[in-house]
Amino acid sequence: MDPCLKEAKENKRTVLFLDAAHFVHAPFVGFVWCLTRIIIKSPSGRQRFNVLGAINAISLELITVVNTTYINANSICEMLKK
């Protein structure tokens, strides 16, 4: 077993696995076969919904930070404060 995980099980440290996802507010058609054209309404511009998530390796607690700007150092600091 990894020493970090062993210490986490003994409550000596916290181990988190982090990742971010960026969702775009617009339809993206990857593959369509049809005989008539279909119009899909969508918001204008390139708006994103960003999600930074962390899961505790031992307790499996899920922590999230969401915003519509960027995932940057401030987002990571906000995550660590939570």
N, C-alpha and C positions, 0 to 999 in steps of 0.2 A: 504494500500500500504506500502511496505517496506520503511523505512526511507532513506536508501541508494539510492533507485531508485527515491524517491521524490527529494532528493538533486541533483541527476544526471539530472533530468528534469529541475531543476532550475539552471543548469550549475555551481553548487557548488562543484561537484566531478565527476569523470569519473568511470563508472562501466563497466568492461570488463568480458566476459566469455571466458575462455581459455581451449583448449584441444589440444592434440598432436596425430598424427597418424604416423605409421611407415609402409611403403610399402616395400616389399621385392622383389628384381629383380630376380624372379624365378617362374616357373609355379608350382602351387599347385593343383593337381587333387584331388577333394574330393570324387567324385562318378562317375564312368565311366563303362558303359556296352558296350563291343564291341567284335567282334570275331577276329579282327586282332590287333596286337600291333602297336600303333602310337607313334613315337618318336617326342618329342617337344624340340627344341633347346632352350637353356637358357644360360645366362652368368654364368661363373664359380664363385664359392665363394658365400659368403653371403653378398651381398651389399644391403644396405637399403637407402631409400629416406625418410627422416623425415620431417614432416610438423607440425609446431606449429602455431596454428591459434587462433586469438582472435576476438570477435565481440563486438562492442560497444552496450550496452543495449539500448541506446536511439537513436543514429543516424544510427545504423545497419552497420556502417563502418567495413569492414573486413581487418584485418592486419595479414600478414603471415611472418614466418621465416622458411626457408627451408635449409637443409644441408644433407650431406651424412655420418655424423659421429654420434653424439648423441644429444639428447635433454637434456640439463643440465642447471645449473645455468647461464652459459654464454649465452645460448639461451634465457633464460627468461629475462636477462638484455638487450639483443639485442632487444627483443620484446618491453620491456618497453621504450627503447629509441625511437623506431619508434612511 
